[in-house]
Amino acid sequence: MPVRYPGSRAHRKLSKKISLGPDTIFGAGFSILSISLAALLSSGALPAPPAVARESALDIQAANALTAKRFDYTIELTTQAVKQNPNDAQAYLLRASAKSETDNLTGAIADFEKSTKLAPCTNCVIYRQIAGCYFGLQKYDQALSALDASIKIKPTSEAFRIKGQILWKLKRSSESLAAFDRALNIDPKDYWIHEDRCNCYSKLGRFSEALADVNKLIEMRPKEARNFALRAEIYDKLGKKDLAATDRKKASLLSPQEWF
């Protein structure tokens, strides 16, 4: 079951593939992280770590460079900053994010760890970034530990969703479904979590439960052809051939260019 992992890059992979076979579980809307440090900085949501009494000029320049997605320049500035002050937690944090964006995941983790040792982290998104780096290195147990740290600070639907995806990859299906349940308890209207859980139920042969989730998908996005195609496959598995045929026809009407 291939799962795309983008390190700590914040983006979603949108897939049109519908198959309930082994190659498609988290095809649509999968993302190991949904918010980058650059996005937090641009929104003003990320405070300086408490160990930094006052941000240095280099830190401010580096934050601006990171917001502008000038990752190599961010690394250059923060490297200068830590040479000037080896206890500059903010500089390590900024450099970690820039390294993760350039796929230097091992270097990013080292800088994240240095930053959190210098200034205890109270931002759940930082631990989600650390989890993304570990995921990119296929160190899934460490990724789960980082997610647990994120959840301890603030339980979010996204953190539980990511945890469910990793647990599924580790073939821990019961724990995976429990994580998706927790995610939906926090945000019952999250489209992507319903889709993840639907695909898991389908893979496990629990088609009645998968049907309940795909009905939610259709309720939320009634003009999404792929959802009708997905429900058609579930109806087939349940032996409801007439309903499957109706949904395939609906899918074809909504998206004539696709073959369902």
C-alpha positions, 0 to 999 in steps of 0.5 A: 500500500503506497503512501506518499510522504512529503517530509514536512511539505504542506500539500495534499495529493488529489487522486481520482483512483477509486479502486478498493484494492491494495494499492488505494487506501489514502489516495485522495487528500493524504497529507502527513502535515497540513501546516508548515512553519512558514505558514505559521510565521506568515500568520503570526501564530508562532511566538518566539521560544521562551528561551529567546529574550529578544529575537536577533536581527538574523532570526527576523531575517530568517523568518522572513526568508522562510515565509518567502520560501527562500529555504537555502537563504534561511539555512544560511542566516540561521547558521550564522545565528547559531554561530553567534549564539549557540543557545538560539532556540529560534534559529534552530527551529527556523533552520529545522523547518527550512531543512525539512523543506529541502528534504534534509530530514535527518538534519531537520530532526537534529535541529528540531531536537536542539531547539526543543531542548533549549526551549520546551515546545508548546506548539503542537504543529512543531511536533507534527513537523517532527513527525513528518520528518520521521515519517519521511525517513520511515521511522514510524515509531518515532513519528508516532511518539512525536504525534503523541507529543503534539496531541498531548499539547492539543488534541487535533483532528489532523494529528489523530488522522495522521496517526491513523494513517501511520498505524494503518501502514504498520498494519495496526488496523484496530488502532488505526480505526480508533485514531480515525474515530478520535479525529471524527469526534473532534471534527465530525464534518472532516471530509478526508477523515471520513474517506480514510476510514471508509477506505480502511473499512473497505479494505478490511471487508467491513462494507456496511461500515464503509457504506455509512462513511461513503454516504457521509462523503456524498452528503458533504459533496453530492456532485463528486463523481468519485464518491458515487463510484466508490459507493458503487464498488461497496454496493457490489461487495454487499451484493446490491448490484442494482444500486451499484449500477445506479451509482455508476450511472450517476458517477458517469453523468457527473464526470463523463470523461472518467470511466467508472 
